Amino acid sequence: MDTGRIITYLRAFRVNQWLKNLVVFTAIIFSGQLFDIHTFSMCVYAFLVFCILSSASYLLNDIIDYPYDIKHPIKKKRPIAAGLITVPQATSTVFLMTLAALILSIFISIPFFLLSLAYILLHFFYSLYLKKQPVIDIFTISFSFMIRTFAGEIVSGFHIPIWLLLTIFYISLFMASVKRHAELVVQGKDTRESLGRYKTHLLDFLTYIFATATILAYSTYTYSPDAVSVTSLGVVSQHFPATETRKWMMITIPLVVYGIARYAQLLYERYEGERPEKVITTDVPLVITIFLWGVIVIGLIYVF
């Protein structure tokens, strides 16, 4: 296979969206086990399995969405819509990738295999039916994030605090609502079947609800005993014992609030929510906010 063909398939696999699969590392990051070699390697293995499964689901979605994608100013450039990959070729690739990923998942554990199977079945049903149902479609997207989060728990053996789990649930709903809003406003109802049943005021309402829920859930997590037990501030407490009882993870709340506000700003001022992976990796204020949040969290858990 020549280089051009490989690049075409990588575009069809949507490699840039593999970032979403990093959620499998949540359990080891917030349990203080990120630098445990065995645990980290198991999460990398799980990450690769879900990258294969997610790419298979994207291919299937593009096969089914072909009539809509050719009407879309951006999606019409995707390999299947542009005729660079035929439907039979894409179908066989979906089958082989799904089979390979499920076989690989068995070598981790049966529970991980079952979660991997549930993930791909959820996406298959999403592509065939669920994405046509308003509100249900965005909840399906959120459930796919939850499956990957639980998969991280299984491969690592570490528990994710309930309020952190709810934060992931709500923020994925928030981003899905923003995406639908951008699609409806910018492209209209012809590029996705479910958009015909959405109204902008409904999506505005959902965006407000899920943004608020995300902030409340994350704030509660930072205040909970789970965050305090990990954030021990061992070095600092040697000299300032009183700091041990303070809930230092709460200092990251303003960054989360600003990040959500900035994301909403990009939606309502520029309508850029249709491609969240591009917004997260290219908007400078948002990138800086995410970087600072990550540095502070890693510092609180692993350094101090």
TAGI-V216002 format. One record per residue. N is the residue number from 1. RES is the residue in three letters. PHI is phi in whole degrees, 0 to 359 (* if undefined). BURIAL is # if it has 16 or more other C-alpha atoms within 10 Angstrom, else .. D_FIRST is the distance of its C-alpha to the first C-alpha in Angstrom with 2 decimals. Layout:
((N/RES/PHI/BURIAL/D_FIRST) (N/RES/PHI/BURIAL/D_FIRST))
This chain:
((1/MET/*/./0.00) (2/ASP/283/./3.82) (3/THR/300/./6.75) (4/GLY/299/./8.29) (5/ARG/291/./6.23) (6/ILE/298/./6.70) (7/ILE/298/./10.19) (8/THR/298/./10.83) (9/TYR/292/#/10.49) (10/LEU/297/./12.56) (11/ARG/297/./15.02) (12/ALA/294/#/15.32) (13/PHE/285/#/16.00) (14/ARG/53/#/18.73) (15/VAL/303/./18.43) (16/ASN/297/./21.59) (17/GLN/269/#/23.55) (18/TRP/296/#/23.00) (19/LEU/307/./26.21) (20/LYS/298/./28.12) (21/ASN/284/#/27.29) (22/LEU/296/#/29.28) (23/VAL/297/#/32.30) (24/VAL/294/#/31.85) (25/PHE/273/#/33.34) (26/THR/304/#/36.54) (27/ALA/299/#/38.52) (28/ILE/283/#/38.09) (29/ILE/295/#/38.58) (30/PHE/275/#/41.84) (31/SER/261/#/43.15) (32/GLY/80/#/42.98) (33/GLN/246/#/40.42) (34/LEU/300/#/37.43) (35/PHE/261/./37.82) (36/ASP/280/./38.25) (37/ILE/301/./35.31) (38/HIS/295/./35.08) (39/THR/296/#/35.48) (40/PHE/297/#/33.02) (41/SER/295/./30.32) (42/MET/294/#/30.94) (43/CYS/291/#/30.54) (44/VAL/297/#/27.23) (45/TYR/302/#/26.07) (46/ALA/297/#/27.43) (47/PHE/301/#/25.81) (48/LEU/294/#/22.30) (49/VAL/299/#/23.15) (50/PHE/287/#/24.34) (51/CYS/296/#/21.35) (52/ILE/295/#/19.19) (53/LEU/296/#/22.01) (54/SER/294/#/22.54) (55/SER/295/#/18.95) (56/ALA/298/#/19.28) (57/SER/292/#/22.60) (58/TYR/295/#/21.35) (59/LEU/298/#/18.83) (60/LEU/299/#/21.75) (61/ASN/299/#/24.03) (62/ASP/292/#/21.90) (63/ILE/297/#/21.83) (64/ILE/289/./25.60) (65/ASP/274/#/26.32) (66/TYR/311/#/24.56) (67/PRO/298/./28.02) (68/TYR/276/#/29.21) (69/ASP/296/#/26.18) (70/ILE/291/#/26.27) (71/LYS/266/./29.86) (72/HIS/268/#/29.10) (73/PRO/298/./28.92) (74/ILE/258/./26.32) (75/LYS/292/#/24.56) (76/LYS/294/#/23.88) (77/LYS/271/./21.15) (78/ARG/295/#/19.20) (79/PRO/307/#/15.86) (80/ILE/288/#/17.54) (81/ALA/297/#/20.78) (82/ALA/276/./19.21) (83/GLY/80/./17.41) (84/LEU/281/./13.86) (85/ILE/233/#/13.24) (86/THR/283/./15.56) (87/VAL/298/#/18.16) (88/PRO/300/./17.28) (89/GLN/297/./13.66) (90/ALA/294/#/15.28) (91/THR/297/./18.05) (92/SER/295/./16.14) (93/THR/293/#/14.29) (94/VAL/301/#/17.82) (95/PHE/298/./19.23) (96/LEU/293/./16.87) (97/MET/293/#/17.17) (98/THR/297/#/20.90) (99/LEU/298/./21.43) (100/ALA/297/./19.72) (101/ALA/295/#/21.74) (102/LEU/292/#/24.94) (103/ILE/296/./24.65) (104/LEU/298/#/24.22) (105/SER/293/#/27.20) (106/ILE/296/./29.45) (107/PHE/290/./29.32) (108/ILE/277/./31.05) (109/SER/186/./33.82) (110/ILE/295/./34.76) (111/PRO/302/./36.02) (112/PHE/294/#/32.72) (113/PHE/300/#/30.92) (114/LEU/296/./33.41) (115/LEU/293/#/32.85) (116/SER/297/#/29.05) (117/LEU/296/#/29.72) (118/ALA/298/./32.27) (119/TYR/299/#/29.90) (120/ILE/289/#/27.18) (121/LEU/293/./29.95) (122/LEU/300/#/31.62) (123/HIS/290/#/28.55) (124/PHE/296/#/28.03) (125/PHE/294/./31.71) (126/TYR/299/#/31.46) (127/SER/294/#/28.75) (128/LEU/276/./30.67) (129/TYR/219/./34.22) (130/LEU/297/#/35.32) (131/LYS/291/#/33.79) (132/LYS/274/#/36.04) (133/GLN/258/#/39.13) (134/PRO/299/#/40.58) (135/VAL/72/#/41.39) (136/ILE/300/./39.82) (137/ASP/297/#/36.38) (138/ILE/285/#/37.02) (139/PHE/291/#/38.59) (140/THR/297/#/35.51) (141/ILE/300/#/33.44) (142/SER/294/#/36.08) (143/PHE/297/#/36.09) (144/SER/293/#/32.37) (145/PHE/292/#/33.28) (146/MET/295/#/36.17) (147/ILE/299/#/34.09) (148/ARG/293/#/31.85) (149/THR/294/#/35.06) (150/PHE/296/#/36.63) (151/ALA/298/#/33.55) (152/GLY/296/#/34.16) (153/GLU/296/#/37.73) (154/ILE/294/#/36.83) (155/VAL/288/#/34.48) (156/SER/266/#/36.89) (157/GLY/82/./40.16) (158/PHE/248/#/41.67) (159/HIS/273/#/43.34) (160/ILE/260/#/42.66) (161/PRO/304/#/45.99) (162/ILE/301/./46.63) (163/TRP/288/#/47.20) (164/LEU/289/#/43.92) (165/LEU/297/#/42.22) (166/LEU/294/#/44.03) (167/THR/299/#/42.95) (168/ILE/297/#/39.26) (169/PHE/299/#/40.18) (170/TYR/288/#/42.09) (171/ILE/289/#/39.81) (172/SER/290/#/36.84) (173/LEU/294/#/39.18) (174/PHE/301/#/40.24) (175/MET/292/#/36.74) (176/ALA/293/#/35.88) (177/SER/295/#/39.14) (178/VAL/299/#/38.43) (179/LYS/298/#/35.02) (180/ARG/296/#/36.67) (181/HIS/299/#/39.44) (182/ALA/296/#/37.13) (183/GLU/297/#/35.22) (184/LEU/293/#/38.57) (185/VAL/286/#/40.19) (186/VAL/277/./37.38) (187/GLN/256/#/35.53) (188/GLY/86/./38.22) (189/LYS/269/./38.20) (190/ASP/275/#/35.74) (191/THR/265/#/32.51) (192/ARG/205/#/33.26) (193/GLU/297/./35.57) (194/SER/292/#/37.50) (195/LEU/295/#/38.41) (196/GLY/295/./40.84) (197/ARG/255/./42.95) (198/TYR/266/#/42.92) (199/LYS/238/./45.58) (200/THR/299/./45.32) (201/HIS/291/./48.48) (202/LEU/293/./47.11) (203/LEU/292/#/43.98) (204/ASP/299/./46.31) (205/PHE/299/./48.39) (206/LEU/297/#/45.48) (207/THR/298/#/44.20) (208/TYR/298/#/47.71) (209/ILE/299/./48.16) (210/PHE/286/#/44.93) (211/ALA/295/#/45.27) (212/THR/297/#/48.80) (213/ALA/297/#/47.87) (214/THR/298/#/45.15) (215/ILE/296/#/47.69) (216/LEU/294/#/50.35) (217/ALA/295/#/48.13) (218/TYR/293/#/46.80) (219/SER/299/#/50.31) (220/THR/295/#/51.68) (221/TYR/300/#/49.06) (222/THR/296/#/50.02) (223/TYR/269/#/53.66) (224/SER/282/#/53.12) (225/PRO/300/./53.98) (226/ASP/299/#/50.31) (227/ALA/288/#/49.46) (228/VAL/293/#/52.66) (229/SER/293/./52.11) (230/VAL/279/./48.75) (231/THR/275/#/50.00) (232/SER/275/#/52.75) (233/LEU/52/#/52.99) (234/GLY/303/#/54.11) (235/VAL/294/./54.46) (236/VAL/295/./56.35) (237/SER/292/./58.57) (238/GLN/297/./59.95) (239/HIS/257/./61.81) (240/PHE/230/./62.11) (241/PRO/304/./62.60) (242/ALA/294/./63.09) (243/THR/290/./59.47) (244/GLU/300/#/58.45) (245/THR/270/./59.65) (246/ARG/274/./58.03) (247/LYS/268/#/54.95) (248/TRP/291/#/52.89) (249/MET/297/#/49.67) (250/MET/295/#/51.55) (251/ILE/291/./51.07) (252/THR/273/#/47.45) (253/ILE/301/#/48.70) (254/PRO/303/./49.19) (255/LEU/293/#/45.57) (256/VAL/294/#/44.39) (257/VAL/298/#/46.85) (258/TYR/296/./45.78) (259/GLY/301/#/42.06) (260/ILE/293/#/42.74) (261/ALA/296/./45.06) (262/ARG/295/#/42.53) (263/TYR/297/#/39.82) (264/ALA/295/#/42.40) (265/GLN/299/./43.35) (266/LEU/296/#/39.82) (267/LEU/292/#/39.96) (268/TYR/278/#/43.34) (269/GLU/263/./43.26) (270/ARG/237/./39.69) (271/TYR/54/#/38.24) (272/GLU/260/#/35.18) (273/GLY/287/#/35.10) (274/GLU/292/#/32.39) (275/ARG/234/./29.67) (276/PRO/299/#/31.27) (277/GLU/296/./28.38) (278/LYS/286/./28.67) (279/VAL/298/#/32.46) (280/ILE/294/#/32.53) (281/THR/259/./30.29) (282/THR/237/./31.59) (283/ASP/284/./35.29) (284/VAL/301/./37.17) (285/PRO/302/./40.30) (286/LEU/289/#/38.33) (287/VAL/298/./36.03) (288/ILE/297/./39.19) (289/THR/297/#/40.93) (290/ILE/296/#/38.17) (291/PHE/298/./37.99) (292/LEU/297/./41.78) (293/TRP/300/#/41.92) (294/GLY/297/./39.38) (295/VAL/297/./41.24) (296/ILE/293/#/44.58) (297/VAL/298/#/43.45) (298/ILE/297/#/41.88) (299/GLY/297/./44.99) (300/LEU/294/#/47.39) (301/ILE/278/#/45.72) (302/TYR/250/#/44.71) (303/VAL/259/./46.76) (304/PHE/278/./50.24))
